[in-house]
Amino acid sequence: MFSSELFIAIEAWKHVLDGNPYRPKKGSRKGIIEKWLNEHHSELSGAARQRITTMINPDKNGGVSASSE
């Protein structure tokens, strides 16, 4: 047994990062993860989305700044 957030994090990682481990040419991994979560798990709170994004994002600096996207 584990939390629903962990289940969603694993699901997001599989769909977003598992098949595409390289940095996107445009945007950031963080942005791609957030977009996927919004599309597939809109019921999550902002705090839950932030925890999941932070947990699975391999770019520990959080990704590129908004001005760079």
Protein Blocks (a to p, Z undefined) as FASTA:
>chain_A
ZZfklmmmmmmmmmmmmmmmbccfehcfklmmmmmmmmmmmmbcfklmmmmmmmmmmbln
opacfklZZ
